[in-house]
């Protein structure tokens, strides 16, 4: 049974003091998350503040938005897996389309980051997704398969079963134009089949796959109704504690079907 997972990606938003206020307000809005996991990914500068605000029995998981694959050294501006682990991070986003688009992250780099996360006991959430040009050209499946094969290279079959994948169509991120469930579900099935091929077994059914891209409290239920979609990677709608709490309450009350 895959546990539903909702992740709030703050991107480059919130100072440390703003992050502290957010977590306290969110904790007032949501007190019971029975049956699902919720993760927060503040910017690096707010990780310590969020960790302290979460307290000794945190309701939410703490994650980071990126990492570098080297252990330490002369890599100005980068953050290692060991640093994130020491701050209490439990997971890390890898290969987000904004990293690929704006910072030149290549498939080979993404793979190194996935391996580094695993090496340090962090759960990597590997992000994959096609551009609008890819979709219009009918190349969605090819792009997703390429990103998965490259990003997951060198990972043992047993470890593949513990992965989380986030399908984020690039054309839906921050645009207000979410993919429909009818568009997202087939891609989730492609992801599971590809992981089966990579592992040589029926591993795909164990992998959590999230949908991301203009997810809101108004449309989250449309995605979670499918048993193929195990949660969401939320952007703008996670920046306001009331909005995010509303989204989480909808997720708690949504039951998957076999669509």
C-alpha positions as CSV (number, residue, x, y, z in Angstrom):
1,X,0.0,0.0,0.0
2,X,1.5,3.3,-1.1
3,X,1.2,6.2,1.4
4,X,-0.2,9.4,0.0
5,X,2.3,12.2,0.0
6,X,1.7,15.9,-0.4
7,X,4.8,18.1,-0.8
8,X,4.8,21.9,-0.6
9,X,7.6,23.4,-2.7
10,X,8.3,26.9,-1.5
11,X,10.8,27.7,-4.2
12,X,12.6,31.0,-3.6
13,X,10.0,32.3,-1.1
14,X,9.9,33.1,2.7
15,X,12.6,34.4,4.9
16,X,13.5,32.4,8.1
17,X,11.1,34.4,10.2
18,X,8.3,34.2,7.6
19,X,8.8,30.4,7.5
20,X,8.5,30.1,11.3
21,X,5.2,32.0,11.2
22,X,4.0,29.9,8.4
23,X,4.7,26.6,10.1
24,X,3.0,27.7,13.3
25,X,-0.1,28.9,11.5
26,X,-0.3,25.7,9.4
27,X,0.0,23.6,12.5
28,X,-3.0,25.4,13.9
29,X,-5.0,24.7,10.8
30,X,-4.1,21.0,10.4
31,X,-3.8,18.8,13.5
32,X,-4.4,15.3,12.1
33,X,-2.8,13.8,9.1
34,X,-3.7,10.2,9.6
35,X,-3.1,8.2,6.5
36,X,-1.0,10.7,4.6
37,X,2.4,12.3,4.7
38,X,3.0,16.0,4.2
39,X,6.4,17.5,3.4
40,X,7.7,21.1,3.4
41,X,10.7,22.2,1.3
42,X,11.8,25.7,2.4
43,X,14.8,27.5,0.9
44,X,18.1,26.5,2.4
45,X,18.2,29.7,4.5
46,X,15.0,28.7,6.3
47,X,15.6,25.0,6.9
48,X,16.9,25.5,10.4
49,X,14.1,27.8,11.4
50,X,11.5,25.4,10.1
51,X,13.1,22.5,11.8
52,X,12.9,24.4,15.1
53,X,9.3,25.5,14.5
54,X,8.3,21.9,13.8
55,X,9.4,20.9,17.3
56,X,10.4,17.5,18.7
57,X,7.3,15.6,17.3
58,X,6.9,17.1,13.9
59,X,3.6,16.7,12.0
60,X,5.3,17.5,8.7
61,X,8.4,16.1,7.0
62,X,11.3,18.4,6.3
63,X,12.8,18.4,2.8
64,X,15.2,20.5,0.6
65,X,14.8,21.8,-2.9
66,X,18.1,20.6,-4.3
67,X,21.6,19.3,-3.4
68,X,25.0,18.9,-4.8
69,X,26.5,15.4,-5.4
70,X,30.0,16.0,-3.9
71,X,30.6,15.4,-0.2
72,X,32.4,18.7,0.4
73,X,35.0,21.0,-1.2
74,X,35.4,24.2,-3.3
75,X,31.9,24.3,-4.7
76,X,30.8,27.8,-3.8
77,X,27.0,28.2,-3.3
78,X,26.3,24.4,-3.2
79,X,24.9,22.3,-0.4
80,X,25.7,18.6,0.2
81,X,23.6,15.7,1.3
82,X,25.4,15.5,4.6
83,X,24.6,19.1,5.3
84,X,20.9,18.6,4.6
85,X,20.8,15.4,6.7
86,X,22.4,17.2,9.6
87,X,19.7,19.8,9.5
88,X,17.0,17.1,9.8
89,X,15.9,16.8,6.2
90,X,14.3,13.6,5.3
91,X,13.8,14.0,1.5
92,X,15.1,16.2,-1.3
93,X,13.7,17.3,-4.7
94,X,16.0,16.4,-7.6
95,X,15.7,17.4,-11.3
96,X,12.9,20.0,-10.9
97,X,12.2,21.5,-14.3
98,X,13.2,25.0,-13.0
99,X,16.6,23.5,-12.1
100,X,16.8,22.0,-15.6
101,X,15.6,25.2,-17.4
102,X,17.3,28.0,-15.5
103,X,20.4,26.3,-14.0
104,X,21.4,23.9,-16.7
105,X,20.8,20.7,-14.7
106,X,21.4,17.8,-17.1
107,X,20.1,14.3,-16.9
108,X,23.6,13.1,-15.8
109,X,23.8,15.7,-13.0
110,X,20.3,14.7,-11.9
111,X,21.5,11.1,-11.6
112,X,24.5,12.1,-9.5
113,X,22.1,14.0,-7.2
114,X,19.8,11.0,-6.9
115,X,22.7,8.8,-6.0
116,X,24.1,11.3,-3.5
117,X,20.7,11.6,-1.8
118,X,20.4,7.9,-1.4
119,X,23.9,7.7,-0.1
120,X,23.1,10.1,2.7
121,X,19.8,8.5,3.7
122,X,17.6,11.2,2.0
123,X,14.6,10.1,0.0
124,X,15.0,11.7,-3.5
125,X,11.9,12.9,-5.3
126,X,12.9,12.7,-8.9
127,X,11.0,15.2,-11.0
128,X,10.2,14.5,-14.7
129,X,8.1,16.2,-17.2
130,X,7.7,17.3,-20.8
131,X,7.5,20.8,-22.4
132,X,4.5,21.9,-24.4
133,X,6.5,21.4,-27.6
134,X,7.3,17.8,-26.5
135,X,3.6,17.1,-25.9
136,X,2.4,18.8,-29.1
137,X,4.9,16.7,-31.0
138,X,3.7,13.5,-29.4
139,X,6.9,12.9,-27.6
140,X,5.7,12.9,-24.0
141,X,6.4,9.2,-23.3
142,X,9.8,9.4,-24.9
143,X,10.9,12.4,-22.8
144,X,9.6,10.8,-19.6
145,X,11.3,7.5,-20.3
146,X,14.6,9.2,-21.2
147,X,14.6,11.3,-18.0
148,X,13.7,8.2,-15.9
149,X,16.4,6.0,-17.4
150,X,19.0,8.6,-17.0
151,X,18.0,9.8,-13.6
152,X,17.7,6.3,-12.1
153,X,20.8,4.8,-13.7
154,X,22.9,2.7,-11.3
155,X,20.2,2.3,-8.7
156,X,19.6,-1.3,-7.5
157,X,16.2,-2.8,-8.2
158,X,15.4,-3.0,-4.5
159,X,16.1,0.7,-4.1
160,X,13.9,1.6,-7.1
161,X,10.9,0.4,-5.2
162,X,11.4,3.0,-2.5
163,X,11.6,5.9,-4.9
164,X,9.2,8.8,-5.3
165,X,8.7,10.3,-8.7
166,X,7.0,13.6,-9.4
167,X,5.4,14.0,-12.8
168,X,5.4,17.8,-13.5
169,X,4.5,18.8,-17.1
170,X,6.6,21.9,-17.7
171,X,3.8,23.6,-19.4
172,X,1.6,23.4,-16.3
173,X,4.1,24.7,-13.7
174,X,3.2,28.1,-12.4
175,X,0.9,28.8,-15.4
176,X,-2.5,28.1,-13.8
177,X,-3.0,25.5,-16.5
178,X,-3.0,22.2,-14.8
179,X,-3.0,19.0,-16.7
180,X,-6.2,17.1,-16.5
181,X,-6.5,13.8,-14.8
182,X,-7.0,12.3,-18.2
183,X,-3.7,13.7,-19.3
184,X,-1.7,12.8,-16.1
185,X,-2.9,9.3,-15.5
186,X,-1.4,7.8,-18.7
187,X,1.9,9.3,-18.0
188,X,1.9,7.9,-14.4
189,X,1.3,4.5,-16.0
190,X,4.3,5.0,-18.4
191,X,6.4,5.8,-15.3
192,X,5.4,2.6,-13.6
193,X,6.1,0.5,-16.7
194,X,9.5,2.1,-17.2
195,X,10.5,1.4,-13.6
196,X,9.3,-2.2,-14.1
197,X,11.7,-2.4,-17.1
198,X,14.6,-0.9,-15.2
199,X,14.1,-3.2,-12.2
200,X,13.3,-6.3,-14.2
201,X,10.3,-7.0,-11.9
202,X,7.0,-5.6,-10.9
203,X,8.5,-2.8,-8.9
204,X,6.5,0.1,-10.4
205,X,3.5,-0.7,-8.3
206,X,5.5,0.1,-5.1
207,X,6.7,3.5,-6.4
208,X,4.9,6.7,-5.2
209,X,4.2,9.0,-8.1
210,X,3.0,12.5,-7.4
211,X,1.5,15.0,-9.8
212,X,2.7,18.6,-9.9
213,X,1.8,21.6,-11.9
214,X,-0.7,24.3,-10.9
215,X,-2.2,22.1,-8.1
216,X,-4.8,24.0,-6.1
217,X,-7.4,23.2,-3.4
218,X,-10.0,23.3,-6.1
219,X,-8.4,20.6,-8.4
220,X,-6.4,18.4,-6.0
221,X,-9.3,15.9,-5.7
222,X,-9.5,15.5,-9.5
223,X,-6.0,14.0,-9.4
224,X,-6.3,12.0,-6.2
225,X,-9.4,10.2,-7.4
226,X,-7.1,8.0,-9.5
227,X,-5.3,5.1,-7.8
228,X,-2.3,5.9,-10.1
229,X,-1.7,9.3,-8.5
230,X,-0.3,9.1,-5.0
231,X,-0.1,12.7,-4.1
232,X,1.0,16.1,-5.3
233,X,4.0,18.4,-5.5
234,X,2.4,21.8,-4.8
235,X,3.8,25.2,-5.7
236,X,2.0,28.5,-5.4
237,X,-0.9,27.0,-3.4
238,X,1.4,25.9,-0.6
239,X,2.7,29.4,0.2
240,X,-0.4,30.5,2.1
241,X,-1.0,28.4,5.3
242,X,-4.8,28.6,4.9
243,X,-4.7,27.6,1.3
244,X,-2.4,24.7,1.9
245,X,-4.4,23.6,4.9
246,X,-7.5,23.6,2.8
247,X,-5.7,21.5,0.1
248,X,-4.5,19.0,2.7
249,X,-8.0,18.6,4.1
250,X,-9.3,17.8,0.6
251,X,-6.5,15.3,0.2
252,X,-7.4,13.7,3.5
253,X,-11.0,13.2,2.4
254,X,-10.3,12.0,-1.2
255,X,-10.5,8.3,-1.9
256,X,-8.8,6.8,-5.0
257,X,-10.8,4.9,-7.7
258,X,-9.4,2.6,-10.3
259,X,-9.4,5.2,-13.1
